[in-house]
Every structure is written in structure tokens, then in C-alpha cells.
Amino acid sequence: MGDTFQPRLVNNPFEDPALYVAFRYQRRALLFDLGTIDSLSLREIHKISDVFVSHTHIDHFIGFDHLLRSSLNREEEIRLYGPRGITDNVRGKLAGYTWNLIQNYPLTISVHEIDGEGKKITHLRAADLFRPEGENLTHFDGILLDEPSFAVRAAILDHRIPCLAFSLEEKNRLNIRQERMEAMGLASGPWLDELKRMVRENYAETAQLGIPLKNSKEKKTLSLKEWRETLVVETTGQKIVYVVDNGFSPSNVERIVSLAREADLFYCEASFSQEDEARARERCHLTASQAGTIARIAQVKRFIPFHFSLRYEADSERLLKEALAAFAKG
């Protein structure tokens, strides 16, 4: 069974940060950060349901306009999450254009602004010329998005402004025993997702589910308990962590390690060489060695350093080597 999440960096490590995470077998994707996204196809952009913005420095947010222009005709809401000030940033972007002819466009953008222990949700609809509608204030407990199969958590880091780090966490993965399906003569199909949904949502064990037989119009009907015990294997799900733009302070390190502990994939900025540690401290970024050290402390399975400073472009392997060397120590 392949991984549910299919992540890839949109740009090379020296270019704007953006992590595109497609869902296996679904027409859905998540986007972490909004740097330049011109290389994404329209089809890929239309799959994006949720956008998680670390902060709104230009290299992390300049792609908003491209996302907006590509999405005006979409029926599905776009949810956008970010730190304190993100609502004003989005409204400022929208205010830069004239919207007198868009009342028939269906797009809605819901902005989720995280500020300490609070979350503010603002809806901006094309039909209302993107005037803000009804702000909801709720408690923020570290979880940005919680669905039956996965959740996204965030930690607030210090980049001399609040900067969010994100953890995409698949809940326990439900795999199907293919050999038992074959032995029972069961056909593949949408019922597999239905079975998994019923298990995840804790349907009553006595709930009945009919599953079609191969080459037949008949179905085999059993209780959810029987199907689960016969066909379903539960394993630990994927964990993908995304960290950018923060200084190597004790509080930042503690929060990153807590968020990234035992992640399957750890995408972390490695902006400067350790030789330029003073410059990294001045700019409130991590060196490659510091990023690798954090990855090692967090005991991540795979570490992907990125967000390299252009000053090292002529020696493109330097930061990668420094980061991986620190990760491998001990």
C-alpha cells in the first residue's frame, strides 16, 4: 500500500519555499507556504483545499495572486491559515484589484488567523466583492485542521515576527488485506473508502455493509465488526513536518523538536553555512548544521533541507552536505 500523502517541493532549494502535498487516490492537495507557484498546473492548483502560510515575507506569500487568479471560478472554498496579521495581508492583496464585475464568481476564501491561543476566522466572498463577512473567534489548541483521516498542527516560532511551523499527521492508516479480498471473491471499488470511513468515524459495530462480488451483481453483507476483523489492518500513519524562517533559540528548538518528533519527513530550512552563523543569527535563520542538529534531536526518519540562501548557489551541494553531516552525527 503506497503512502497517502505525496509531497514535493514546488521549487528548487534556492527558490521560493512551497510544499505541495497531493492525496493518493483523491482529487485533493494541501499547500504549505505560498512562494512562487507558477510551475504548478491549473489542474494541480484546483486540487488545493487548504493553504498553510508560515508568514508573509514576500518569498512565502507572493504566490497568493497566482492562486487567486487560478481559483476565481472554483465552487469549493479555499481555507488559508496563517499567523497574526494574515487577515489584513489577504485583504490588502484583494484591495489591490478592482472587483466590480465578479459578483457571479463563486469563490470564497476563509482566512484562519492564529494569534497566541486564539483563532479568528474571516470569510471573503467574490459575490460580496471580497468584503469581510462575520469574524468567528475560537480557541487555538495547536490544531489547525482536524479531519477523520488526518490533522494539521502548528507551532508558533520566532522570526522577529510570529512564524508558523506545520505538522501534517495521518491518523492510524487503514490498509486492506488484498489476499483476503481475492479469497472471498470481492470486487475493488468505492466501498473500500466507505469501509475505512465507517471505521474511522466509529460507526456501530453492528452496522451492515454490503460489498459487491467479482463478476456478479450480488453483494456479500457483513457487520462492520466482521469486515474490520477480516479485511482491515491498522498501522501508524505518515507524519510530514514543514519548518522555515526561525532563529536557533532554545524556545524555537524546543517547539520544533516537539512538533517534529519521529516525523517520517522533515522539511526544514537550512539557509546559511555554519561559517556564516553570525549572518544567520542576524537574519533570524537556521544554518544547515543547526537544521541537521534539530532533525537529529527530533529523531526524524528522513530530513530534507531546503530554503538555501542564493549566496551559496555557485556551490550548490555545500549546504546539503553540512545539513546531512550534522543529522548523521552520533
C-alpha positions in Angstrom: 0.0 0.0 0.0 1.5 3.3 -1.0 1.7 6.4 1.2 -1.5 8.5 1.4 0.4 11.8 1.1 2.6 12.5 -1.9 4.7 15.6 -1.0 7.1 17.5 -3.3 8.8 20.9 -3.1 7.4 23.1 -5.8 10.7 24.9 -6.5 14.4 24.0 -6.1 16.0 24.6 -2.7 17.4 28.0 -3.8 14.0 29.3 -4.9 10.8 30.3 -3.1 9.5 27.8 -0.5 6.3 25.9 -1.2 5.5 22.3 -0.4 2.7 20.7 -2.4 1.1 17.6 -0.8 -1.2 15.6 -3.1 -3.5 12.9 -1.7 -3.2 9.5 -3.2 -6.4 8.4 -5.0 -8.1 11.7 -4.2 -8.5 14.9 -6.1 -7.2 16.9 -3.3 -3.9 18.6 -2.2 -2.6 20.8 0.6 -0.1 23.6 0.1 2.4 24.7 2.7 3.6 28.2 2.0 2.8 30.4 -1.0 6.1 31.3 -2.6 6.1 31.4 -6.4 3.8 28.5 -7.7 4.0 29.2 -11.4 5.2 25.7 -12.1 2.0 24.1 -10.7 -0.5 23.2 -13.4 -4.1 24.6 -13.3 -5.2 21.1 -12.5 -2.9 20.8 -9.5 -3.9 24.2 -8.2 -7.6 23.3 -8.4 -6.9 20.3 -6.1 -5.7 22.6 -3.3 -8.3 22.8 -0.5 -6.1 24.3 2.3 -3.1 26.6 2.2 -0.8 26.9 5.3 1.2 30.1 5.3 4.2 30.3 7.7 4.4 34.1 7.5 4.0 36.8 4.8 7.5 37.8 3.9 7.4 38.1 0.1 9.1 34.8 -0.8 6.5 32.9 1.3 3.4 34.8 0.1 4.0 36.2 -3.4 2.1 33.2 -4.9 -1.2 34.3 -3.5 -2.1 36.3 -6.6 -1.4 33.3 -8.9 -3.6 31.1 -6.6 -6.3 33.7 -6.6 -6.4 34.2 -10.4 -6.5 30.5 -11.0 -9.3 29.9 -8.5 -12.0 32.6 -9.2 -14.3 30.1 -10.9 -14.0 27.3 -8.3 -17.0 26.3 -6.3 -15.1 24.9 -3.4 -13.9 27.2 -0.6 -10.2 27.8 -0.1 -9.1 27.7 3.5 -6.0 29.8 4.2 -4.2 29.6 7.6 -1.5 31.9 8.8 -0.1 33.9 11.8 -1.2 37.2 13.3 -1.8 39.7 10.6 -2.7 37.2 7.8 -6.2 38.5 7.5 -5.0 42.1 6.8 -2.4 40.7 4.5 -5.0 38.8 2.4 -7.4 41.8 2.4 -4.5 44.1 1.3 -3.8 41.8 -1.6 -7.5 41.8 -2.6 -7.7 45.5 -2.2 -5.1 46.0 -4.8 -7.5 45.0 -7.6 -10.9 46.3 -8.9 -13.7 43.8 -8.4 -16.8 45.4 -9.9 -17.5 42.5 -12.3 -17.1 39.4 -10.1 -20.5 39.1 -8.4 -21.2 35.9 -10.3 -17.9 34.2 -9.3 -18.4 31.5 -6.7 -15.0 31.7 -4.9 -14.9 32.0 -1.1 -11.7 32.4 0.8 -11.8 31.6 4.5 -8.8 33.1 6.4 -7.8 31.4 9.7 -5.6 33.7 11.7 -3.6 32.3 14.6 -2.7 34.7 17.4 -1.4 33.1 20.6 -4.2 30.9 22.0 -6.9 32.4 19.7 -8.0 31.8 16.2 -10.0 34.3 14.1 -11.9 33.1 11.0 -12.9 35.6 8.3 -14.9 34.7 5.2 -14.2 36.7 2.0 -16.6 36.0 -0.9 -16.3 37.1 -4.5 -20.0 37.5 -4.7 -19.7 40.2 -2.0 -16.7 41.8 -3.7 -14.5 40.2 -1.0 -15.9 42.3 1.8 -15.2 40.5 5.1 -18.1 38.6 6.5 -18.7 37.5 10.1 -15.5 37.0 12.0 -15.6 34.0 14.3 -13.2 33.9 17.3 -12.3 30.4 18.7 -9.7 28.9 20.9 -6.5 27.6 19.3 -5.2 24.4 20.9 -2.4 23.8 18.4 -4.6 22.0 15.8 -5.4 24.0 12.6 -7.4 21.3 10.8 -8.8 18.0 12.1 -10.5 15.5 9.7 -11.3 11.8 10.2 -8.1 10.6 8.4 -5.6 13.4 9.3 -4.8 16.5 11.2 -2.6 19.6 10.8 -0.9 21.0 13.9 1.1 24.2 14.1 3.7 25.7 16.4 4.4 29.4 16.6 8.1 30.2 16.1 10.1 33.5 16.5 11.4 35.1 13.3 11.1 38.5 15.0 7.5 38.1 13.9 5.3 35.1 14.5 6.1 32.3 12.0 4.2 29.1 11.9 5.7 25.6 11.6 3.4 22.8 10.5 2.9 19.1 11.1 0.7 17.0 8.7 -0.3 13.9 10.7 -2.1 11.0 9.2 -4.2 9.2 11.7 -3.7 5.5 12.0 -3.6 4.1 8.5 -6.2 1.6 7.4 -4.9 -1.0 4.9 -6.9 -3.7 3.2 -5.8 -7.3 3.1 -5.8 -7.8 -0.7 -5.2 -11.6 -0.4 -8.4 -12.0 1.7 -10.3 -9.9 -0.8 -9.2 -12.2 -3.5 -10.0 -15.3 -1.5 -13.5 -14.0 -0.8 -14.1 -13.0 -4.4 -14.7 -9.4 -3.5 -14.6 -6.6 -6.1 -12.5 -3.5 -5.7 -14.3 -0.2 -5.7 -15.5 2.8 -3.7 -16.8 0.5 -1.0 -13.2 0.4 0.3 -13.2 4.1 1.1 -16.7 3.6 2.6 -15.4 0.8 4.9 -12.5 2.9 6.0 -14.7 5.9 6.7 -17.1 3.8 8.8 -14.1 2.5 10.8 -12.6 6.0 11.3 -15.9 7.6 12.3 -16.6 4.8 14.8 -19.8 3.5 13.3 -21.6 0.9 15.4 -20.0 -2.5 15.2 -23.4 -3.9 14.2 -23.7 -1.6 11.2 -24.2 -3.6 8.0 -22.1 -3.1 4.8 -22.7 -4.8 1.5 -19.7 -5.4 -0.7 -20.0 -6.4 -4.3 -18.7 -9.7 -5.5 -16.5 -10.0 -8.6 -18.3 -10.6 -11.9 -21.6 -10.6 -10.1 -24.5 -8.2 -9.2 -24.7 -9.8 -5.8 -23.2 -8.5 -2.6 -21.8 -10.0 0.5 -23.1 -8.3 3.6 -21.4 -8.5 7.0 -21.3 -6.3 10.1 -18.7 -3.6 10.4 -17.0 -5.6 13.1 -16.7 -8.7 10.8 -15.4 -6.7 7.9 -12.9 -4.9 10.1 -11.6 -8.1 11.6 -11.4 -9.8 8.3 -10.0 -7.2 5.9 -8.6 -4.2 7.8 -5.0 -3.8 9.1 -4.3 -0.7 11.2 -0.8 0.8 11.1 0.8 4.1 12.1 0.2 6.9 9.6 2.5 9.3 7.9 3.9 12.4 9.6 5.3 15.3 7.5 6.7 18.4 9.2 7.5 21.7 7.5 9.7 24.4 9.2 11.1 27.6 7.8 12.4 31.0 8.9 13.4 30.9 12.6 16.4 31.6 14.7 18.4 28.9 16.6 17.0 29.9 20.0 16.2 27.5 22.9 12.4 28.2 22.6 12.4 27.7 18.8 14.4 24.5 19.0 12.1 23.1 21.8 9.0 23.9 19.8 10.3 22.4 16.6 11.6 19.2 18.3 8.2 18.7 20.0 6.3 19.2 16.7 8.7 17.1 14.6 9.4 14.2 16.9 9.8 11.0 14.9 8.4 12.5 11.7 8.6 10.4 8.6 9.6 13.5 6.5 11.1 16.7 8.0 11.4 19.6 5.6 13.5 22.3 7.3 15.2 25.5 6.2 19.0 25.4 6.0 19.7 28.9 4.9 23.3 29.5 5.8 26.6 27.7 6.2 27.8 27.3 9.7 30.8 29.6 8.8 28.2 32.3 8.4 26.4 31.6 11.7 26.6 35.3 12.7 24.8 36.2 9.5 22.2 33.6 10.1 21.7 34.9 13.6 21.4 38.5 12.3 18.8 37.3 9.7 17.0 35.0 12.2 17.5 31.9 10.1 19.0 28.5 10.7 22.3 27.3 9.5 22.5 24.0 7.7 24.3 22.5 10.7 21.7 23.8 13.1 18.8 22.4 11.0 20.6 19.0 10.9 21.1 19.1 14.6 17.4 19.7 15.2 16.5 16.9 12.8 18.8 14.5 14.8 17.4 15.6 18.2 13.8 15.1 16.9 14.8 11.6 15.6 13.1 12.2 12.3 13.3 9.3 9.8 14.1 11.5 6.7 15.5 15.0 6.7 15.0 17.2 3.6 16.9 20.5 3.9 15.8 23.4 1.7 15.3 27.2 1.5 19.0 27.8 0.8 20.5 31.3 0.5 21.4 32.3 -3.0 24.9 33.3 -1.8 25.7 29.6 -2.0 24.3 28.9 -5.4 27.7 28.5 -7.0 28.5 25.7 -4.5 25.1 24.1 -4.6 26.0 21.0 -2.6 27.6 22.8 0.3 24.5 23.4 2.5 23.1 20.0 1.8 26.3 18.3 2.9 26.6 20.4 6.0 23.0 19.7 7.0 23.2 15.9 6.4 26.5 15.7 8.2 25.0 17.2 11.3 22.0 15.0 11.0 24.2 11.9 10.9 26.4 12.8 13.9 26.2 10.5 16.9 
